Amino acid sequence: MELTPDRAAAEAVVDLDAVAANARLFRARTRAQVMAVVKADGFGHGAVAVARTALDAGATWLGVTSLTEALELRDAGLRAPVLSWLNPLGADFSSAAERDVDLAVPSLEHLALVAPGTRVHLHLDTGLARDGAEPEVWPVLCAEARRAERAGRIRVVGVMGHLACADDPDDPANAAGVRAFDHGVAVARRHGLRPALRHLAATAATLNDPGTHYDLVRIGAGLVGIDPSRRTPLKTALTLTAPVVAVRRVAAGTPVGYGHTWRAPVDTHLALLPLGYGDGVPRGVEAEVQINGKRCPIVGRISMDQLVVDVRDEHTRAGDIAVIFGPGEGGEPTVADWAGWAGTIEHEIVTGLGRRVVRR
Ligand SMILES: Cc1ncc(COP(=O)(O)O)c(C=O)c1O
């Protein structure tokens, strides 16, 4: 991707060609339909742009958590089927039917609130003790859903589950999750339901276990280049840059930043970047950025709005561009590097970028 960086602000450049390539890879890996999961603003990459790109590349469904996110996709003119799977009881459920949004139903309370005409995916907890109906509740939920279906109030088109440990394909919890899902589908069928869309797998399971694909796979991280199981190289879609605001020469011993946690060991040059933890840069990291092709350490405490880089030589100028992370092809740090430095996962880095970072 050709990069012509913004010289006025920190900027997140989204490579939609990379998203398209990733979507095509998933398309080619499965006979199931592909749902592009674009929750949390498309994992920080822009929900509408990622959704459009993935649909053009062969995805047929869109998935989000909240109804609000689903309606944003509708407002943007996207017509593909959309599933929303996490809504509090106070959500505006009537809007799902009005705006043609499918709803996941994890409980009897949710089922009672779903508006007439809604297409429903019953959600079974297959091992996270998080969202989805508990196995004890499942038969009753299926029975009640079938009753609502016979009354012409709803249509049960899907059954969904989610795997807790798919990032480790060897974890026995995966097979247990598949068994729980198969059992849940069998129970649903025994109650007279005919869910045409069974869906369990997200990115990692889709890449590693075709036995989890069923009728539809839900791909979020993979679209933006993250394989949680770290086995399949995907295309990184996000590059974060920031222009150097100022450069100063400091003498050996000069303390830098709040708390004076770092002192220049030798005479050096420091570059100031307009980016801090308020923009999603993790505060407690020892990390590097790349300026003019060279890796340079961040020094001193990262502030809310700014950070300081030890560029060492006198060649860096105000206006030069620092690459915070990118695909790594030019030697710059990657999102995976940052996740490692911060002791977290790549998802948290890419979804954490703040509103001041300009998206392009
Ligand atoms: C229920 C559900 N399905 C699918 C996904 C997408 O997962 P991934 O980003 O690993 O593709 C998520 C995201 O966490 C999820 O919560």
The ligand as an SDF file (V2000), in Angstrom:
LIG
                    3D

 16 16  0  0  0  0  0  0  0  0999 V2000
  -20.1120  -14.2650   19.2190 C   0  0  0  0  0  0  0  0  0  0  0  0
  -18.9570  -13.8500   18.3820 C   0  0  0  0  0  0  0  0  0  0  0  0
  -18.8380  -14.3380   17.1360 N   0  0  0  0  0  0  0  0  0  0  0  0
  -17.8160  -14.0050   16.3240 C   0  0  0  0  0  0  0  0  0  0  0  0
  -16.8320  -13.1370   16.7520 C   0  0  0  0  0  0  0  0  0  0  0  0
  -15.6860  -12.8330   15.8420 C   0  0  0  0  0  0  0  0  0  0  0  0
  -14.5470  -13.4510   16.3560 O   0  0  0  0  0  0  0  0  0  0  0  0
  -13.1500  -13.2920   15.5870 P   0  0  0  0  0  0  0  0  0  0  0  0
  -12.7930  -11.8540   15.7580 O   0  0  0  0  0  0  0  0  0  0  0  0
  -12.2110  -14.1930   16.3070 O   0  0  0  0  0  0  0  0  0  0  0  0
  -13.3830  -13.6540   14.1870 O   0  0  0  0  0  0  0  0  0  0  0  0
  -16.9060  -12.6120   18.0370 C   0  0  0  0  0  0  0  0  0  0  0  0
  -15.8740  -11.7010   18.4930 C   0  0  0  0  0  0  0  0  0  0  0  0
  -15.3260  -11.7720   19.5520 O   0  0  0  0  0  0  0  0  0  0  0  0
  -18.0010  -12.9660   18.8800 C   0  0  0  0  0  0  0  0  0  0  0  0
  -18.1120  -12.4830   20.1110 O   0  0  0  0  0  0  0  0  0  0  0  0
  1  2  1  0
  2  3  1  0
  2 15  2  0
  3  4  2  0
  4  5  1  0
  5  6  1  0
  5 12  2  0
  6  7  1  0
  7  8  1  0
  8  9  2  0
  8 10  1  0
  8 11  1  0
 12 13  1  0
 12 15  1  0
 13 14  2  0
 15 16  1  0
M  END
$$$$
